[in-house]
Amino acid sequence: MADIGLSAFSIFFMQSPSFLSHQREMQAGNGCSNCQTLFGIKKLPSDNHIRSMLDEAEPQHLFGQFDNLVDHLKSHNGLEPFRCLDGRVLIALDGTEYFCSRKLHCRNCSHRKRNDGGTEYFHTMVSAAVVVPGDSRAIPLQPEFISPQDGHAKQDCERNAVKRWLAANGKRYASLKPVYLGDDLYANQPIVDTIQSVGGDFILTAKSLSHKTLYEWLDGAEINSTKRRRIKKGRKAATHIYRWLNDVPLRDGKDATHVNWFEIEIINTKGKTTYRNSFVTNIAVDETNVGDLAACGRARWKIENETFNVLKTRGYNLEHNFGHGDNYLASVLATLNLLAFAMHTVCDVLEALWKKARSVLAARYRFFDHIRTIVCYLIFPDWGALIRTLVDGEPPPTVKSARKQPKPS
């Protein structure tokens, strides 16, 4: 099973769907391959064997690896660039679809009817990622899959999946002093109460259409708390206007949770409003922190741009059908894909040689293009040798010994 899991993972880590087939050819010609030296795979299984075996393995078996990555970052001060708001860490939560078909489906698929009468089968998940304003990097955490739940007649939904994610992982991440970010769908009492019960804070988008009681309260209150700040980026400048009010009810009823509301409006030099949004939080809002809170609230978009967009359009091919199966295959492969992305980000944060190679090759796609190409022709004894070749262009000095199947470093 280790060889099977590592073989599937290697495809996502190398961002190369044909990686295993190239390495099988290399194994046949050289008696060794990069699967052995770089990933520690003892015996390379066939693609069909990988799919059939992983279809029976629940994705939760892999979730501990995300915890290991976070622990590794903590022990090497790798989380320091992601801290804000007096040492807190922002964890953005959002749902995304990663498979859709009218033909293929399994017992864990959700389904929906289309206007033409056809049925569409799909997989979605709630994903989490550590983000921070002003940094394009994101660290994915373990997902929670939206799938039919035992004992429930209705289909699963994103809100229920978020509550399961918090119940399963919230206390584990409480030591990070997390602030959970989410869209308007999450700004309801069950979710904010769950966040606080597991030791977290929150900044959630709150729209007027879905929070009538909250905005009726705001309409009847006198909001004198306003701050204006002129911010310049390059040659462009904009005025940020903040308004806030503490201790307002999130919903109707005597048992309503009270939250703190704030709003940001951005106006360009021509007097046009280019951005406006409102949030609720359990963190007290005042003149000293409203700007930082607004920046953190807006960082929720990083799970869309720096996570989902990268996973779907920048080589990870999250929505590609690598295999669907009858049970867990689709969710296992999606988890391995997230795990590969998380490990790449950890390397971006901590590994000096990796970062040097990334700077030499600049764009992400060029970096992985070079990796995909050179591993088809050369056998590398370890990752250090591979990355050094990317940096200086020299072939590894131990190619011949690599053919004698050395132990991976």
C-alpha positions as CSV (number, residue, x, y, z in Angstrom):
1,M,0.0,0.0,0.0
2,A,2.9,2.4,0.6
3,D,4.2,1.8,-2.9
4,I,0.6,2.3,-4.3
5,G,0.1,5.6,-2.3
6,L,3.5,7.0,-3.1
7,S,3.0,6.1,-6.8
8,A,-0.2,8.1,-7.0
9,F,1.2,10.9,-4.9
10,S,4.3,11.2,-7.2
11,I,2.0,12.1,-10.2
12,F,0.7,15.1,-8.3
13,F,4.0,16.2,-6.8
14,M,5.7,16.1,-10.2
15,Q,2.7,17.6,-11.9
16,S,3.1,15.0,-14.6
17,P,0.3,12.5,-15.4
18,S,2.8,10.5,-17.5
19,F,5.5,10.4,-14.8
20,L,5.0,6.7,-13.9
21,S,5.0,5.5,-17.5
22,H,8.3,7.3,-18.2
23,Q,9.8,5.8,-15.0
24,R,8.7,2.3,-16.0
25,E,10.6,2.7,-19.3
26,M,13.6,4.0,-17.3
27,Q,13.4,1.1,-14.9
28,A,13.4,-1.4,-17.8
29,G,16.5,0.2,-19.4
30,N,18.5,1.1,-16.3
31,G,17.3,-1.2,-13.6
32,C,16.4,1.8,-11.5
33,S,14.2,4.9,-11.8
34,N,13.4,8.2,-10.1
35,C,10.4,6.5,-8.4
36,Q,12.9,4.6,-6.3
37,T,15.4,7.3,-5.6
38,L,13.1,10.3,-5.1
39,F,10.0,8.7,-3.7
40,G,11.2,5.5,-2.1
41,I,8.9,3.3,-4.1
42,K,10.2,-0.3,-4.0
43,K,8.1,-1.8,-6.7
44,L,6.2,0.2,-9.2
45,P,2.5,-0.9,-9.5
46,S,0.4,-0.7,-12.6
47,D,-2.1,2.2,-13.0
48,N,-5.1,-0.1,-12.8
49,H,-3.7,-1.7,-9.6
50,I,-3.2,1.8,-8.1
51,R,-6.8,2.8,-8.8
52,S,-8.4,-0.5,-7.6
53,M,-6.5,-0.5,-4.3
54,L,-7.0,3.2,-3.5
55,D,-10.7,3.0,-4.3
56,E,-11.0,1.0,-1.0
57,A,-8.9,3.4,1.1
58,E,-10.7,6.2,2.9
59,P,-9.0,9.6,2.4
60,Q,-8.9,10.2,6.2
61,H,-5.9,7.9,6.3
62,L,-3.9,10.7,4.7
63,F,-5.1,13.6,6.8
64,G,-2.4,13.2,9.4
65,Q,0.2,14.3,6.8
66,F,-1.3,17.8,6.8
67,D,-0.8,18.0,10.5
68,N,2.8,16.8,10.1
69,L,3.5,19.6,7.6
70,V,2.0,22.2,10.0
71,D,4.1,20.8,12.8
72,H,7.2,21.0,10.6
73,L,6.5,24.6,9.8
74,K,6.0,25.5,13.4
75,S,9.3,23.8,14.5
76,H,11.2,25.7,11.8
77,N,9.5,29.1,12.4
78,G,7.8,28.7,9.0
79,L,4.5,30.0,10.2
80,E,5.9,33.3,11.3
81,P,5.3,35.0,7.9
82,F,1.7,33.9,8.1
83,R,1.0,35.5,11.5
84,C,-1.0,38.7,11.9
85,L,-3.4,40.3,14.3
86,D,-1.1,39.9,17.3
87,G,0.2,36.5,16.4
88,R,-2.9,34.9,15.1
89,V,-3.1,32.7,12.0
90,L,-5.8,33.1,9.4
91,I,-7.5,29.9,8.2
92,A,-9.8,30.4,5.2
93,L,-12.7,27.9,4.6
94,D,-14.6,27.5,1.4
95,G,-16.3,24.8,-0.8
96,T,-15.2,23.8,-4.3
97,E,-16.3,21.2,-6.9
98,Y,-13.6,18.8,-8.2
99,F,-15.5,16.3,-10.3
100,C,-18.6,16.5,-12.5
101,S,-20.1,14.0,-15.0
102,R,-23.4,12.8,-16.4
103,K,-22.1,9.2,-16.9
104,L,-19.6,8.4,-14.1
105,H,-20.8,8.2,-10.6
106,C,-20.2,6.4,-7.3
107,R,-22.0,5.9,-4.0
108,N,-20.3,9.1,-2.6
109,C,-21.4,11.4,-5.4
110,S,-23.9,14.2,-5.0
111,H,-26.4,14.7,-7.8
112,R,-28.5,17.5,-9.3
113,K,-31.2,17.7,-12.0
114,R,-30.6,19.9,-15.0
115,N,-33.1,21.8,-17.1
116,D,-33.0,19.2,-19.9
117,G,-34.1,16.5,-17.5
118,G,-30.6,14.9,-17.2
119,T,-28.9,14.1,-13.9
120,E,-25.4,15.5,-13.1
121,Y,-23.2,13.7,-10.6
122,F,-20.5,15.6,-8.8
123,H,-18.0,15.7,-6.0
124,T,-17.4,18.8,-3.8
125,M,-15.4,19.4,-0.7
126,V,-14.8,22.1,2.0
127,S,-11.2,23.0,1.8
128,A,-9.1,25.0,4.3
129,A,-5.9,27.0,3.8
130,V,-3.6,29.1,5.9
131,V,-3.4,32.6,4.3
132,V,-2.2,36.0,5.1
133,P,-2.7,39.5,3.5
134,G,0.0,40.5,1.2
135,D,1.4,37.0,0.5
136,S,0.6,34.9,-2.5
137,R,1.4,31.6,-0.7
138,A,-1.3,29.4,0.8
139,I,-0.9,26.3,2.9
140,P,-3.8,23.8,2.3
141,L,-5.0,21.8,5.2
142,Q,-7.0,18.6,5.3
143,P,-10.4,18.8,3.5
144,E,-13.9,17.7,4.5
145,F,-15.8,15.9,1.7
146,I,-19.4,16.7,1.0
147,S,-21.0,13.3,0.4
148,P,-24.1,11.4,1.4
149,Q,-24.1,10.9,5.2
150,D,-25.3,7.7,6.9
151,G,-28.7,8.2,8.5
152,H,-29.6,11.3,6.6
153,A,-32.3,11.4,4.0
154,K,-31.2,14.7,2.5
155,Q,-28.1,15.4,0.5
156,D,-25.1,16.7,2.4
157,C,-24.4,20.4,2.2
158,E,-21.5,22.8,2.6
159,R,-22.6,24.2,6.0
160,N,-22.8,20.8,7.5
161,A,-19.4,19.9,6.1
162,V,-17.9,23.1,7.6
163,K,-19.2,22.1,11.0
164,R,-17.7,18.6,10.7
165,W,-14.4,20.1,9.7
166,L,-14.4,22.4,12.7
167,A,-15.4,19.5,15.1
168,A,-12.7,17.3,13.7
169,N,-9.8,19.8,13.4
170,G,-10.6,22.9,15.4
171,K,-9.1,21.9,18.7
172,R,-6.0,20.6,16.9
173,Y,-5.3,24.0,15.4
174,A,-6.4,26.0,18.5
175,S,-2.7,26.5,19.4
176,L,-2.2,28.5,16.3
177,K,-4.7,31.1,17.6
178,P,-6.8,30.7,14.4
179,V,-9.1,33.3,12.9
180,Y,-11.5,31.5,10.5
181,L,-12.4,33.3,7.3
182,G,-15.5,32.5,5.3
183,D,-18.1,33.9,3.0
184,D,-21.7,34.9,3.8
185,L,-22.8,31.3,3.9
186,Y,-20.9,30.7,7.1
187,A,-22.0,33.8,8.9
188,N,-24.7,32.1,10.9
189,Q,-25.1,31.3,14.6
190,P,-24.4,27.5,14.5
191,I,-21.1,28.0,12.7
192,V,-19.9,30.9,14.7
193,D,-20.8,29.1,17.9
194,T,-18.9,26.1,16.7
195,I,-15.8,28.2,15.9
196,Q,-15.7,29.7,19.3
197,S,-16.3,26.3,21.0
198,V,-13.1,24.9,19.5
199,G,-11.0,27.9,20.5
200,G,-11.1,30.0,17.3
201,D,-12.0,33.5,16.3
202,F,-13.8,34.5,13.1
203,I,-14.1,37.2,10.4
204,L,-17.0,36.3,8.1
205,T,-18.6,38.2,5.3
206,A,-22.1,39.3,6.2
207,K,-24.4,40.6,3.5
208,S,-27.6,42.6,4.2
209,L,-29.9,40.3,2.2
210,S,-29.1,37.3,4.4
211,H,-28.8,39.1,7.7
212,K,-32.0,41.2,8.0
213,T,-32.1,41.4,11.8
214,L,-28.4,42.5,11.9
215,Y,-28.9,45.3,9.4
216,E,-32.2,46.4,10.9
217,W,-30.3,46.8,14.1
218,L,-27.6,48.8,12.2
219,D,-30.2,51.0,10.5
220,G,-31.6,51.9,13.9
221,A,-28.2,52.6,15.5
222,E,-26.1,55.7,15.3
223,I,-22.8,54.7,13.8
224,N,-20.3,57.4,14.7
225,S,-17.3,55.1,14.4
226,T,-15.7,56.0,11.1
227,K,-12.1,56.1,9.9
228,R,-10.7,57.3,6.6
229,R,-7.3,56.3,5.3
230,R,-5.5,57.1,2.1
231,I,-3.5,54.2,0.8
232,K,-1.1,54.4,-2.2
233,K,0.1,51.5,-4.3
234,G,2.6,52.5,-6.9
235,R,1.2,55.4,-8.8
236,K,-2.4,54.7,-7.8
237,A,-4.0,55.9,-4.6
238,A,-7.3,55.1,-3.0
239,T,-9.3,56.2,0.1
240,H,-10.4,53.5,2.5
241,I,-13.4,54.3,4.6
242,Y,-14.2,52.1,7.6
243,R,-17.3,52.0,9.7
244,W,-18.0,49.7,12.6
245,L,-20.3,48.9,15.5
246,N,-19.6,46.4,18.4
247,D,-22.1,44.2,20.2
248,V,-24.9,43.6,17.7
249,P,-27.1,40.5,17.4
250,L,-26.3,38.1,14.5
251,R,-30.0,37.0,14.3
252,D,-33.4,37.5,15.9
253,G,-34.2,35.9,19.3
254,K,-33.1,36.3,22.9
255,D,-30.4,33.6,22.5
256,A,-28.8,35.4,19.5
257,T,-25.0,35.5,19.5
258,H,-23.7,39.0,19.5
259,V,-21.0,40.0,17.1
260,N,-19.0,43.0,16.1
261,W,-19.8,44.4,12.6
262,F,-17.5,46.5,10.3
263,E,-17.5,47.7,6.8
264,I,-14.8,48.8,4.3
265,E,-15.4,51.0,1.3
266,I,-12.6,51.8,-1.2
267,I,-13.0,54.9,-3.4
268,N,-10.6,55.7,-6.2
269,T,-9.2,59.1,-7.2
270,K,-12.2,59.7,-9.4
271,G,-14.6,59.3,-6.5
272,K,-15.9,55.9,-7.7
273,T,-16.5,53.1,-5.2
274,T,-14.4,50.1,-6.4
275,Y,-15.0,47.8,-3.5
276,R,-17.4,47.6,-0.6
277,N,-18.0,44.7,1.8
278,S,-19.1,44.1,5.4
279,F,-18.0,41.5,8.0
280,V,-18.8,40.2,11.4
281,T,-16.3,39.1,13.9
282,N,-16.0,38.2,17.6
283,I,-12.8,40.4,17.9
284,A,-13.5,43.9,19.4
285,V,-13.3,46.5,16.6
286,D,-11.8,49.9,17.2
287,E,-9.8,52.6,15.4
288,T,-6.5,50.9,15.9
289,N,-7.4,47.5,14.3
290,V,-10.3,48.1,11.9
291,G,-7.9,48.4,8.9
292,D,-6.1,45.2,9.8
293,L,-9.4,43.3,10.4
294,A,-10.6,44.5,7.0
295,A,-7.4,43.3,5.2
296,C,-7.8,39.9,6.9
297,G,-11.4,39.7,6.0
298,R,-10.6,40.4,2.3
299,A,-7.8,37.7,2.5
300,R,-10.6,35.1,2.3
301,W,-10.4,35.5,-1.4
302,K,-6.9,33.9,-1.3
303,I,-8.5,30.4,-0.9
304,E,-10.2,31.2,-4.3
305,N,-7.3,32.7,-6.1
306,E,-4.1,31.3,-4.4
307,T,-5.6,27.9,-3.7
308,F,-8.5,26.8,-6.0
309,N,-7.4,28.7,-9.0
310,V,-3.9,27.3,-8.7
311,L,-5.1,23.8,-8.2
312,K,-7.4,24.0,-11.2
313,T,-5.4,26.0,-13.7
314,R,-1.7,25.9,-12.8
315,G,-0.7,22.3,-13.4
316,Y,-2.4,20.4,-10.6
317,N,-5.5,19.7,-12.7
318,L,-7.8,19.2,-9.7
319,E,-10.9,18.9,-11.9
320,H,-9.3,16.3,-14.2
321,N,-10.7,12.8,-13.8
322,F,-7.5,10.8,-12.8
323,G,-9.9,8.0,-11.8
324,H,-13.3,7.9,-10.2
325,G,-13.9,4.4,-8.9
326,D,-16.9,3.1,-7.0
327,N,-16.0,4.2,-3.5
328,Y,-13.3,6.6,-2.4
329,L,-10.9,6.9,-5.3
330,A,-12.0,10.4,-6.4
331,S,-11.6,11.8,-2.9
332,V,-8.3,10.0,-2.2
333,L,-6.8,11.4,-5.4
334,A,-8.1,14.9,-4.6
335,T,-6.5,14.6,-1.1
336,L,-3.1,13.6,-2.6
337,N,-3.3,16.5,-5.0
338,L,-3.9,18.9,-2.0
339,L,-1.1,17.3,-0.1
340,A,1.3,17.8,-3.0
341,F,0.4,21.5,-3.2
342,A,0.8,21.8,0.5
343,M,4.3,20.2,0.4
344,H,5.3,22.5,-2.5
345,T,4.3,25.5,-0.4
346,V,6.3,24.2,2.6
347,C,9.3,24.0,0.3
348,D,8.6,27.5,-0.9
349,V,8.7,28.7,2.7
350,L,11.6,26.6,4.2
351,E,13.9,25.0,1.6
352,A,16.6,27.4,0.5
353,L,17.7,25.4,-2.5
354,W,14.2,24.9,-3.7
355,K,13.5,28.7,-3.4
356,K,16.7,29.4,-5.3
357,A,15.6,27.1,-8.2
358,R,12.2,28.8,-8.1
359,S,13.8,32.2,-8.4
360,V,16.1,31.1,-11.2
361,L,13.1,29.7,-13.2
362,A,10.7,32.4,-12.1
363,A,7.2,31.1,-13.2
364,R,5.8,28.0,-11.5
365,Y,5.0,26.4,-14.8
366,R,8.6,26.7,-16.0
367,F,9.9,25.2,-12.7
368,F,7.8,22.1,-13.1
369,D,8.3,21.9,-16.9
370,H,12.0,21.6,-16.2
371,I,11.5,18.9,-13.5
372,R,9.2,16.9,-15.8
373,T,11.7,17.0,-18.6
374,I,14.9,16.1,-16.8
375,V,13.5,13.2,-14.8
376,C,12.7,11.5,-18.1
377,Y,16.4,11.4,-19.1
378,L,18.4,11.4,-15.9
379,I,18.3,9.4,-12.6
380,F,18.9,11.5,-9.6
381,P,20.1,9.9,-6.3
382,D,18.1,12.4,-4.2
383,W,16.1,15.6,-4.3
384,G,19.1,17.8,-3.6
385,A,20.9,16.6,-6.7
386,L,17.7,17.2,-8.8
387,I,17.2,20.8,-7.5
388,R,20.9,21.6,-7.9
389,T,20.7,20.6,-11.6
390,L,17.8,23.0,-12.0
391,V,19.9,25.8,-10.5
392,D,23.3,25.3,-12.3
393,G,22.3,23.2,-15.3
394,E,25.0,20.5,-14.6
395,P,23.9,16.8,-14.7
396,P,24.2,15.0,-11.4
397,P,27.7,13.5,-10.8
398,T,26.2,10.3,-9.4
399,V,24.1,9.2,-12.4
400,K,26.0,5.9,-12.8
401,S,25.8,5.0,-9.1
402,A,22.1,5.8,-9.3
403,R,21.7,2.9,-11.7
404,K,22.9,0.6,-9.0
405,Q,19.8,1.4,-6.9
406,P,21.2,3.4,-4.0
407,K,19.0,3.9,-1.0
408,P,17.1,7.2,-1.2
409,S,18.4,9.9,1.1
